[in-house]
């Protein structure tokens, strides 16, 4: 289900979402407090492109947009990351935006993974999406799609036969 928190990041990497289980809910369900220990969340934008497109250029467009709009390692204190890793025994991993490639049967899917503050990820994704689309259009690189568009069909002529001629 798309609203299931486990589905928010498809890459199966640390999302920044820490699960806290309260005593009264210990056997029924987890309580998600995303920013109690770390005021940032990882997010992603996935972009399908044709196999014959300029993959390196698309990767640079995605990465550069994320570096301009998302949180980078110079904005996150190293002490903050070290405390989180020590307290929960996890490896936070790379803070700066990264682009991952995935081969599908129809296109190459590029996913940019980036860090956002606990509030404002929608604004960041909007700014990134606008910049990415503009630069893709300028580079004349299209987005792959499984939909089909029929541009035209040959003209058909029908002739009515007289019932006596049949």
C-alpha atoms as an extended CHARMM CRD file, in Angstrom:
* protein
*
       166  EXT
         1         1  UNK       CA              0.0000000000        0.0000000000        0.0000000000  PROA      1               0.0000000000
         2         2  UNK       CA              1.4640000000        3.3880000000       -1.0380000000  PROA      2               0.0000000000
         3         3  UNK       CA              0.6480000000        5.0830000000        2.2960000000  PROA      3               0.0000000000
         4         4  UNK       CA              2.4660000000        2.4000000000        4.2900000000  PROA      4               0.0000000000
         5         5  UNK       CA              5.5880000000        4.0560000000        5.8070000000  PROA      5               0.0000000000
         6         6  UNK       CA              7.7170000000        1.1200000000        4.6700000000  PROA      6               0.0000000000
         7         7  UNK       CA              6.8860000000        2.0600000000        1.0560000000  PROA      7               0.0000000000
         8         8  UNK       CA              7.9200000000        5.7220000000        1.2280000000  PROA      8               0.0000000000
         9         9  UNK       CA             11.5070000000        4.9820000000        0.1910000000  PROA      9               0.0000000000
        10        10  UNK       CA             11.7900000000        2.1110000000       -2.2810000000  PROA      10              0.0000000000
        11        11  UNK       CA             15.5580000000        1.8040000000       -1.9550000000  PROA      11              0.0000000000
        12        12  UNK       CA             15.4510000000       -0.0900000000        1.3730000000  PROA      12              0.0000000000
        13        13  UNK       CA             17.9130000000        2.3100000000        2.9100000000  PROA      13              0.0000000000
        14        14  UNK       CA             17.7630000000        4.2180000000        6.1740000000  PROA      14              0.0000000000
        15        15  UNK       CA             14.9780000000        6.7940000000        5.8620000000  PROA      15              0.0000000000
        16        16  UNK       CA             15.5440000000        8.8620000000        8.9740000000  PROA      16              0.0000000000
        17        17  UNK       CA             12.2430000000        7.6440000000       10.3960000000  PROA      17              0.0000000000
        18        18  UNK       CA             12.7450000000        6.3500000000       13.9380000000  PROA      18              0.0000000000
        19        19  UNK       CA             10.0530000000        4.0450000000       15.3030000000  PROA      19              0.0000000000
        20        20  UNK       CA              9.1060000000        4.5720000000       18.9470000000  PROA      20              0.0000000000
        21        21  UNK       CA              6.8500000000        2.0510000000       20.6180000000  PROA      21              0.0000000000
        22        22  UNK       CA              4.9260000000        3.3090000000       23.6400000000  PROA      22              0.0000000000
        23        23  UNK       CA              4.0730000000        1.0100000000       26.5290000000  PROA      23              0.0000000000
        24        24  UNK       CA              0.3340000000        1.0420000000       25.8030000000  PROA      24              0.0000000000
        25        25  UNK       CA              0.9540000000        0.1930000000       22.1460000000  PROA      25              0.0000000000
        26        26  UNK       CA              3.8130000000       -2.2670000000       22.5720000000  PROA      26              0.0000000000
        27        27  UNK       CA              1.8300000000       -5.2290000000       21.2740000000  PROA      27              0.0000000000
        28        28  UNK       CA             -0.5230000000       -3.4890000000       18.8670000000  PROA      28              0.0000000000
        29        29  UNK       CA              1.3260000000       -1.0810000000       16.5520000000  PROA      29              0.0000000000
        30        30  UNK       CA              4.3960000000        1.1680000000       16.2610000000  PROA      30              0.0000000000
        31        31  UNK       CA              4.2560000000        4.9080000000       16.7880000000  PROA      31              0.0000000000
        32        32  UNK       CA              6.2520000000        6.8680000000       14.1910000000  PROA      32              0.0000000000
        33        33  UNK       CA              8.0430000000        9.9650000000       15.4470000000  PROA      33              0.0000000000
        34        34  UNK       CA             10.1730000000       10.9870000000       12.5060000000  PROA      34              0.0000000000
        35        35  UNK       CA             12.0250000000       13.9040000000       14.0230000000  PROA      35              0.0000000000
        36        36  UNK       CA             12.4600000000       13.0910000000       17.6960000000  PROA      36              0.0000000000
        37        37  UNK       CA             16.1310000000       12.1690000000       17.3070000000  PROA      37              0.0000000000
        38        38  UNK       CA             17.0760000000       13.6170000000       13.9180000000  PROA      38              0.0000000000
        39        39  UNK       CA             15.3150000000       16.6550000000       12.3650000000  PROA      39              0.0000000000
        40        40  UNK       CA             15.7480000000       15.4090000000        8.7810000000  PROA      40              0.0000000000
        41        41  UNK       CA             14.1810000000       12.8210000000        6.4760000000  PROA      41              0.0000000000
        42        42  UNK       CA             15.4860000000       11.2100000000        3.3080000000  PROA      42              0.0000000000
        43        43  UNK       CA             13.3400000000       11.5210000000        0.2310000000  PROA      43              0.0000000000
        44        44  UNK       CA             13.6190000000       10.5340000000       -3.4210000000  PROA      44              0.0000000000
        45        45  UNK       CA             12.6000000000       11.5700000000       -6.9150000000  PROA      45              0.0000000000
        46        46  UNK       CA             12.4690000000        8.7750000000       -9.5100000000  PROA      46              0.0000000000
        47        47  UNK       CA             12.8090000000        9.5780000000      -13.1770000000  PROA      47              0.0000000000
        48        48  UNK       CA             12.4570000000        7.0580000000      -16.0220000000  PROA      48              0.0000000000
        49        49  UNK       CA             14.5190000000        7.8690000000      -19.1150000000  PROA      49              0.0000000000
        50        50  UNK       CA             15.0310000000        6.1320000000      -22.4380000000  PROA      50              0.0000000000
        51        51  UNK       CA             17.9900000000        3.7910000000      -22.7560000000  PROA      51              0.0000000000
        52        52  UNK       CA             19.4130000000        5.8770000000      -25.5890000000  PROA      52              0.0000000000
        53        53  UNK       CA             19.2380000000        9.1670000000      -23.6110000000  PROA      53              0.0000000000
        54        54  UNK       CA             22.3250000000       10.9100000000      -22.2420000000  PROA      54              0.0000000000
        55        55  UNK       CA             22.3940000000        9.0720000000      -18.8830000000  PROA      55              0.0000000000
        56        56  UNK       CA             25.3520000000       11.0010000000      -17.4900000000  PROA      56              0.0000000000
        57        57  UNK       CA             23.6910000000       14.3530000000      -18.2350000000  PROA      57              0.0000000000
        58        58  UNK       CA             20.4510000000       13.2840000000      -16.5560000000  PROA      58              0.0000000000
        59        59  UNK       CA             22.3790000000       12.0810000000      -13.4980000000  PROA      59              0.0000000000
        60        60  UNK       CA             24.1570000000       15.4460000000      -13.2880000000  PROA      60              0.0000000000
        61        61  UNK       CA             20.8490000000       17.3380000000      -13.6240000000  PROA      61              0.0000000000
        62        62  UNK       CA             19.2990000000       15.3250000000      -10.7720000000  PROA      62              0.0000000000
        63        63  UNK       CA             22.3290000000       15.5420000000       -8.4920000000  PROA      63              0.0000000000
        64        64  UNK       CA             22.8770000000       19.2740000000       -9.0770000000  PROA      64              0.0000000000
        65        65  UNK       CA             19.2290000000       20.1280000000       -8.4210000000  PROA      65              0.0000000000
        66        66  UNK       CA             19.3220000000       18.1690000000       -5.1710000000  PROA      66              0.0000000000
        67        67  UNK       CA             22.5610000000       19.8650000000       -4.0940000000  PROA      67              0.0000000000
        68        68  UNK       CA             20.9900000000       23.2880000000       -4.6700000000  PROA      68              0.0000000000
        69        69  UNK       CA             17.6930000000       22.6330000000       -2.8970000000  PROA      69              0.0000000000
        70        70  UNK       CA             18.1180000000       19.7800000000       -0.3880000000  PROA      70              0.0000000000
        71        71  UNK       CA             20.1700000000       19.4860000000        2.7870000000  PROA      71              0.0000000000
        72        72  UNK       CA             23.8510000000       18.6710000000        2.2460000000  PROA      72              0.0000000000
        73        73  UNK       CA             26.5520000000       17.4940000000        4.6450000000  PROA      73              0.0000000000
        74        74  UNK       CA             27.7810000000       21.0410000000        5.2320000000  PROA      74              0.0000000000
        75        75  UNK       CA             24.3480000000       21.9190000000        6.7130000000  PROA      75              0.0000000000
        76        76  UNK       CA             24.1560000000       18.9020000000        9.0540000000  PROA      76              0.0000000000
        77        77  UNK       CA             26.4110000000       18.8460000000       12.0850000000  PROA      77              0.0000000000
        78        78  UNK       CA             28.8010000000       15.8910000000       12.2090000000  PROA      78              0.0000000000
        79        79  UNK       CA             28.1230000000       15.6340000000       15.9510000000  PROA      79              0.0000000000
        80        80  UNK       CA             24.4170000000       15.2160000000       15.2330000000  PROA      80              0.0000000000
        81        81  UNK       CA             25.0610000000       12.3340000000       12.8290000000  PROA      81              0.0000000000
        82        82  UNK       CA             27.5820000000       10.6880000000       15.2020000000  PROA      82              0.0000000000
        83        83  UNK       CA             25.0890000000       10.8780000000       18.0990000000  PROA      83              0.0000000000
        84        84  UNK       CA             22.3570000000        9.2650000000       15.9920000000  PROA      84              0.0000000000
        85        85  UNK       CA             24.6620000000        6.4960000000       14.7900000000  PROA      85              0.0000000000
        86        86  UNK       CA             25.9090000000        5.7730000000       18.3050000000  PROA      86              0.0000000000
        87        87  UNK       CA             22.4970000000        5.8510000000       19.9800000000  PROA      87              0.0000000000
        88        88  UNK       CA             20.7660000000        3.5650000000       17.4630000000  PROA      88              0.0000000000
        89        89  UNK       CA             23.7270000000        1.5500000000       16.1710000000  PROA      89              0.0000000000
        90        90  UNK       CA             23.0750000000        2.5130000000       12.5730000000  PROA      90              0.0000000000
        91        91  UNK       CA             25.1600000000        3.8770000000        9.7420000000  PROA      91              0.0000000000
        92        92  UNK       CA             23.4570000000        7.0340000000        8.5140000000  PROA      92              0.0000000000
        93        93  UNK       CA             25.4750000000        6.8200000000        5.3190000000  PROA      93              0.0000000000
        94        94  UNK       CA             26.0260000000        9.5400000000        2.7760000000  PROA      94              0.0000000000
        95        95  UNK       CA             24.3410000000       12.8450000000        3.5630000000  PROA      95              0.0000000000
        96        96  UNK       CA             24.9730000000       14.5070000000        0.1930000000  PROA      96              0.0000000000
        97        97  UNK       CA             22.5400000000       13.6590000000       -2.6350000000  PROA      97              0.0000000000
        98        98  UNK       CA             23.2320000000       10.4770000000       -4.5780000000  PROA      98              0.0000000000
        99        99  UNK       CA             21.7850000000        9.1710000000       -7.8360000000  PROA      99              0.0000000000
       100       100  UNK       CA             21.0650000000        5.4600000000       -8.2690000000  PROA      100             0.0000000000
       101       101  UNK       CA             20.4100000000        3.6390000000      -11.5490000000  PROA      101             0.0000000000
       102       102  UNK       CA             17.9500000000        0.7680000000      -12.0330000000  PROA      102             0.0000000000
       103       103  UNK       CA             17.4420000000       -1.1340000000      -15.2580000000  PROA      103             0.0000000000
       104       104  UNK       CA             13.8340000000       -2.0010000000      -16.0710000000  PROA      104             0.0000000000
       105       105  UNK       CA             12.3250000000       -3.7410000000      -19.0640000000  PROA      105             0.0000000000
       106       106  UNK       CA             11.1310000000       -0.4000000000      -20.5050000000  PROA      106             0.0000000000
       107       107  UNK       CA             13.5850000000        2.3020000000      -19.4200000000  PROA      107             0.0000000000
       108       108  UNK       CA             16.4410000000        3.2690000000      -17.1610000000  PROA      108             0.0000000000
       109       109  UNK       CA             15.1470000000        4.5790000000      -13.8470000000  PROA      109             0.0000000000
       110       110  UNK       CA             17.3500000000        7.1750000000      -12.1520000000  PROA      110             0.0000000000
       111       111  UNK       CA             16.5550000000        7.9320000000       -8.5130000000  PROA      111             0.0000000000
       112       112  UNK       CA             18.0220000000       10.8840000000       -6.6790000000  PROA      112             0.0000000000
       113       113  UNK       CA             18.1030000000       10.3950000000       -2.9020000000  PROA      113             0.0000000000
       114       114  UNK       CA             18.4250000000       13.5130000000       -0.7660000000  PROA      114             0.0000000000
       115       115  UNK       CA             17.9540000000       14.8010000000        2.7580000000  PROA      115             0.0000000000
       116       116  UNK       CA             15.2130000000       17.2680000000        3.7120000000  PROA      116             0.0000000000
       117       117  UNK       CA             14.4170000000       19.1130000000        6.9200000000  PROA      117             0.0000000000
       118       118  UNK       CA             11.4810000000       17.6630000000        8.8350000000  PROA      118             0.0000000000
       119       119  UNK       CA              9.2430000000       20.3920000000        7.3770000000  PROA      119             0.0000000000
       120       120  UNK       CA              9.4300000000       21.6370000000        3.8110000000  PROA      120             0.0000000000
       121       121  UNK       CA             10.1400000000       18.5210000000        1.7500000000  PROA      121             0.0000000000
       122       122  UNK       CA              7.2320000000       19.2550000000       -0.5730000000  PROA      122             0.0000000000
       123       123  UNK       CA              8.6320000000       22.7150000000       -1.3360000000  PROA      123             0.0000000000
       124       124  UNK       CA             12.0710000000       21.2240000000       -1.9630000000  PROA      124             0.0000000000
       125       125  UNK       CA             10.6990000000       18.5020000000       -4.2700000000  PROA      125             0.0000000000
       126       126  UNK       CA              8.6590000000       21.1000000000       -6.1520000000  PROA      126             0.0000000000
       127       127  UNK       CA             11.6880000000       23.3520000000       -6.7250000000  PROA      127             0.0000000000
       128       128  UNK       CA             13.8060000000       20.3680000000       -7.7520000000  PROA      128             0.0000000000
       129       129  UNK       CA             11.1110000000       19.0420000000      -10.1180000000  PROA      129             0.0000000000
       130       130  UNK       CA             10.7500000000       22.4050000000      -11.8460000000  PROA      130             0.0000000000
       131       131  UNK       CA             14.5100000000       22.7480000000      -12.2720000000  PROA      131             0.0000000000
       132       132  UNK       CA             14.9220000000       19.1490000000      -13.4490000000  PROA      132             0.0000000000
       133       133  UNK       CA             12.1380000000       19.4700000000      -16.0330000000  PROA      133             0.0000000000
       134       134  UNK       CA             13.5050000000       22.7740000000      -17.3470000000  PROA      134             0.0000000000
       135       135  UNK       CA             17.0060000000       21.3740000000      -17.7280000000  PROA      135             0.0000000000
       136       136  UNK       CA             15.7450000000       18.1500000000      -19.3170000000  PROA      136             0.0000000000
       137       137  UNK       CA             13.8060000000       20.1680000000      -21.8930000000  PROA      137             0.0000000000
       138       138  UNK       CA             16.8380000000       22.3800000000      -22.5790000000  PROA      138             0.0000000000
       139       139  UNK       CA             18.9750000000       19.2600000000      -23.0840000000  PROA      139             0.0000000000
       140       140  UNK       CA             16.2340000000       17.7650000000      -25.3060000000  PROA      140             0.0000000000
       141       141  UNK       CA             16.0100000000       14.6720000000      -23.1080000000  PROA      141             0.0000000000
       142       142  UNK       CA             12.5620000000       13.1620000000      -22.7350000000  PROA      142             0.0000000000
       143       143  UNK       CA             11.0330000000       11.2430000000      -19.8900000000  PROA      143             0.0000000000
       144       144  UNK       CA             10.2900000000        7.6170000000      -20.7080000000  PROA      144             0.0000000000
       145       145  UNK       CA              6.6900000000        6.5200000000      -20.5300000000  PROA      145             0.0000000000
       146       146  UNK       CA              4.7560000000        3.3520000000      -21.0700000000  PROA      146             0.0000000000
       147       147  UNK       CA              1.7750000000        5.2750000000      -22.4290000000  PROA      147             0.0000000000
       148       148  UNK       CA              1.1910000000        5.4120000000      -26.1670000000  PROA      148             0.0000000000
       149       149  UNK       CA              0.0840000000        8.2870000000      -28.3300000000  PROA      149             0.0000000000
       150       150  UNK       CA             -1.4260000000        7.6760000000      -31.7320000000  PROA      150             0.0000000000
       151       151  UNK       CA             -0.2850000000       10.5390000000      -33.9100000000  PROA      151             0.0000000000
       152       152  UNK       CA             -2.3470000000        9.6540000000      -36.9060000000  PROA      152             0.0000000000
       153       153  UNK       CA             -4.0790000000        6.8820000000      -38.7710000000  PROA      153             0.0000000000
       154       154  UNK       CA             -4.4530000000        6.2670000000      -42.5020000000  PROA      154             0.0000000000
       155       155  UNK       CA             -7.6270000000        7.5370000000      -44.1020000000  PROA      155             0.0000000000
       156       156  UNK       CA            -10.1730000000        4.8290000000      -44.7050000000  PROA      156             0.0000000000
       157       157  UNK       CA            -12.7020000000        4.8600000000      -47.5070000000  PROA      157             0.0000000000
       158       158  UNK       CA            -15.9670000000        3.0260000000      -47.2790000000  PROA      158             0.0000000000
       159       159  UNK       CA            -18.1710000000        2.2570000000      -50.1970000000  PROA      159             0.0000000000
       160       160  UNK       CA            -21.8110000000        1.4080000000      -49.7470000000  PROA      160             0.0000000000
       161       161  UNK       CA            -22.9930000000       -1.4050000000      -51.9580000000  PROA      161             0.0000000000
       162       162  UNK       CA            -26.4920000000       -1.4720000000      -53.3090000000  PROA      162             0.0000000000
       163       163  UNK       CA            -28.3720000000       -4.4390000000      -51.8410000000  PROA      163             0.0000000000
       164       164  UNK       CA            -29.1330000000       -5.6210000000      -55.4300000000  PROA      164             0.0000000000
       165       165  UNK       CA            -25.4310000000       -5.8340000000      -56.2580000000  PROA      165             0.0000000000
       166       166  UNK       CA            -24.6860000000       -8.2970000000      -53.4620000000  PROA      166             0.0000000000
